Amino acid sequence: MREQNIIMHVISVKIPEELKKEIKELMKEEGLEEGIALRKLLTMAISEWKKERALKMLTEGKMSYLKAAEEAGMNVWDFAELLKEKKVVWVKEESIFMSPYVPLCPLYTLDLKYNILLYQFYHS
């Protein structure tokens, strides 16, 4: 197995005493060194930030559903669950039929559970 060379950077930041105590608690509870604990927290925070940014861009109409899921680092089904959990409505029923990309066709249906447009496959 080949070892990856990852370039690490040093970041210095001042934090309040209360936050330092919580970091120490995390370190103790999970048996982590300070650097590893901080990297874990930063990774989690950035992941959440990406999801929130993707949700915002989607609801503002600045990003497609697929692109938002990709930007959030999620597959389309997990992203649909996130939308449901956050009670995000990003598809307005009336706007679907005004879109030039969605023809008026009985093959398309709106899944209100996930607020997504589905293409139905019909077999004859």
CYANA upper distance limits for C-alpha pairs under 8 A (distance plus 0.5 A):
 15 ILE  CA     19 LEU  CA      6.93
 15 ILE  CA     20 LYS  CA      7.24
 16 PRO  CA     20 LYS  CA      6.98
 17 GLU  CA     21 LYS  CA      6.77
 18 GLU  CA     22 GLU  CA      6.92
 19 LEU  CA     23 ILE  CA      6.74
 20 LYS  CA     24 LYS  CA      6.73
 21 LYS  CA     25 GLU  CA      6.70
 22 GLU  CA     26 LEU  CA      6.75
 23 ILE  CA     27 MET  CA      6.66
 23 ILE  CA     34 GLU  CA      8.27
 23 ILE  CA     37 ALA  CA      7.80
 23 ILE  CA     38 LEU  CA      8.13
 24 LYS  CA     28 LYS  CA      6.66
 24 LYS  CA     34 GLU  CA      8.21
 25 GLU  CA     29 GLU  CA      6.51
 26 LEU  CA     30 GLU  CA      6.42
 26 LEU  CA     31 GLY  CA      8.39
 26 LEU  CA     32 LEU  CA      8.19
 26 LEU  CA     37 ALA  CA      7.65
 27 MET  CA     31 GLY  CA      5.88
 27 MET  CA     32 LEU  CA      5.15
 27 MET  CA     33 GLU  CA      6.72
 27 MET  CA     34 GLU  CA      7.03
 27 MET  CA     37 ALA  CA      6.60
 28 LYS  CA     32 LEU  CA      7.27
 32 LEU  CA     36 ILE  CA      6.67
 32 LEU  CA     37 ALA  CA      6.26
 33 GLU  CA     37 ALA  CA      6.61
 34 GLU  CA     38 LEU  CA      6.61
 35 GLY  CA     39 ARG  CA      6.68
 36 ILE  CA     40 LYS  CA      6.62
 37 ALA  CA     41 LEU  CA      6.76
 38 LEU  CA     42 LEU  CA      6.58
 39 ARG  CA     43 THR  CA      6.51
 40 LYS  CA     44 MET  CA      6.72
 41 LEU  CA     45 ALA  CA      6.58
 42 LEU  CA     46 ILE  CA      6.56
 43 THR  CA     47 SER  CA      6.65
 44 MET  CA     48 GLU  CA      6.82
 45 ALA  CA     49 TRP  CA      6.60
 46 ILE  CA     50 LYS  CA      6.60
 47 SER  CA     51 LYS  CA      6.96
 47 SER  CA     72 ALA  CA      7.87
 47 SER  CA     73 GLY  CA      8.26
 48 GLU  CA     52 GLU  CA      6.75
 49 TRP  CA     53 ARG  CA      6.54
 50 LYS  CA     54 ALA  CA      6.56
 50 LYS  CA     71 GLU  CA      7.17
 50 LYS  CA     72 ALA  CA      5.59
 50 LYS  CA     73 GLY  CA      8.18
 51 LYS  CA     55 LEU  CA      6.68
 51 LYS  CA     71 GLU  CA      7.95
 51 LYS  CA     72 ALA  CA      4.93
 51 LYS  CA     73 GLY  CA      8.13
 52 GLU  CA     56 LYS  CA      6.67
 52 GLU  CA     72 ALA  CA      8.36
 53 ARG  CA     57 MET  CA      6.64
 53 ARG  CA     72 ALA  CA      8.26
 54 ALA  CA     58 LEU  CA      6.54
 54 ALA  CA     63 MET  CA      8.29
 54 ALA  CA     68 ALA  CA      5.33
 54 ALA  CA     69 ALA  CA      7.63
 54 ALA  CA     71 GLU  CA      6.59
 54 ALA  CA     72 ALA  CA      6.20
 55 LEU  CA     59 THR  CA      6.63
 55 LEU  CA     68 ALA  CA      7.39
 55 LEU  CA     83 LEU  CA      8.19
 55 LEU  CA     88 VAL  CA      8.37
 56 LYS  CA     60 GLU  CA      6.60
 57 MET  CA     61 GLY  CA      6.72
 57 MET  CA     62 LYS  CA      5.53
 57 MET  CA     63 MET  CA      5.95
 57 MET  CA     68 ALA  CA      7.78
 58 LEU  CA     62 LYS  CA      6.40
 58 LEU  CA     63 MET  CA      5.45
 58 LEU  CA     64 SER  CA      6.70
 58 LEU  CA     65 TYR  CA      6.96
 58 LEU  CA     68 ALA  CA      6.71
 58 LEU  CA     90 TRP  CA      7.26
 59 THR  CA     88 VAL  CA      8.18
 59 THR  CA     89 VAL  CA      7.85
 59 THR  CA     90 TRP  CA      5.50
 63 MET  CA     67 LYS  CA      6.69
 63 MET  CA     68 ALA  CA      6.54
 64 SER  CA     68 ALA  CA      6.52
 65 TYR  CA     69 ALA  CA      6.71
 66 LEU  CA     70 GLU  CA      6.72
 66 LEU  CA     76 VAL  CA      7.24
 67 LYS  CA     71 GLU  CA      6.54
 68 ALA  CA     72 ALA  CA      6.54
 69 ALA  CA     73 GLY  CA      6.82
 69 ALA  CA     74 MET  CA      5.80
 69 ALA  CA     75 ASN  CA      6.61
 69 ALA  CA     76 VAL  CA      6.23
 69 ALA  CA     79 PHE  CA      6.10
 70 GLU  CA     74 MET  CA      6.38
 70 GLU  CA     75 ASN  CA      7.43
 70 GLU  CA     76 VAL  CA      8.48
 72 ALA  CA     79 PHE  CA      8.31
 74 MET  CA     78 ASP  CA      6.61
 74 MET  CA     79 PHE  CA      6.33
 75 ASN  CA     79 PHE  CA      6.63
 76 VAL  CA     80 ALA  CA      6.62
 77 TRP  CA     81 GLU  CA      6.88
 78 ASP  CA     82 LEU  CA      6.77
 79 PHE  CA     83 LEU  CA      6.75
 80 ALA  CA     84 LYS  CA      6.73
 80 ALA  CA    114 TYR  CA      6.31
 80 ALA  CA    116 ILE  CA      8.39
 81 GLU  CA     85 GLU  CA      6.58
 81 GLU  CA    114 TYR  CA      7.68
 82 LEU  CA     86 LYS  CA      6.59
 83 LEU  CA     87 LYS  CA      6.36
 83 LEU  CA     88 VAL  CA      5.54
 83 LEU  CA     89 VAL  CA      7.97
 83 LEU  CA    114 TYR  CA      7.58
 84 LYS  CA     88 VAL  CA      6.84
 84 LYS  CA    113 LYS  CA      7.86
 84 LYS  CA    114 TYR  CA      6.36
 89 VAL  CA    115 ASN  CA      6.77
 90 TRP  CA    115 ASN  CA      7.34
 91 VAL  CA     95 SER  CA      7.87
 91 VAL  CA     96 ILE  CA      7.78
 91 VAL  CA    115 ASN  CA      6.43
 91 VAL  CA    116 ILE  CA      7.32
 92 LYS  CA     96 ILE  CA      7.16
 93 GLU  CA     97 PHE  CA      7.88
 93 GLU  CA    110 LEU  CA      8.23
 94 GLU  CA     98 MET  CA      7.37
 95 SER  CA     99 SER  CA      6.83
 96 ILE  CA    102 VAL  CA      7.21
 97 PHE  CA    102 VAL  CA      7.07
 97 PHE  CA    103 PRO  CA      7.74
 97 PHE  CA    104 LEU  CA      7.09
 98 MET  CA    102 VAL  CA      8.45
 99 SER  CA    103 PRO  CA      8.32
102 VAL  CA    108 TYR  CA      8.47
104 LEU  CA    108 TYR  CA      8.42
107 LEU  CA    119 TYR  CA      6.29
107 LEU  CA    120 GLN  CA      5.55
107 LEU  CA    121 PHE  CA      7.52
107 LEU  CA    122 TYR  CA      8.18
108 TYR  CA    117 LEU  CA      7.28
108 TYR  CA    118 LEU  CA      6.19
108 TYR  CA    119 TYR  CA      5.22
108 TYR  CA    120 GLN  CA      6.46
109 THR  CA    117 LEU  CA      6.36
109 THR  CA    118 LEU  CA      5.85
109 THR  CA    119 TYR  CA      7.05
109 THR  CA    120 GLN  CA      7.62
110 LEU  CA    115 ASN  CA      7.28
110 LEU  CA    116 ILE  CA      6.43
110 LEU  CA    117 LEU  CA      5.14
110 LEU  CA    118 LEU  CA      6.62
111 ASP  CA    115 ASN  CA      5.94
111 ASP  CA    116 ILE  CA      5.86
111 ASP  CA    117 LEU  CA      6.59
111 ASP  CA    118 LEU  CA      7.21
112 LEU  CA    116 ILE  CA      7.39
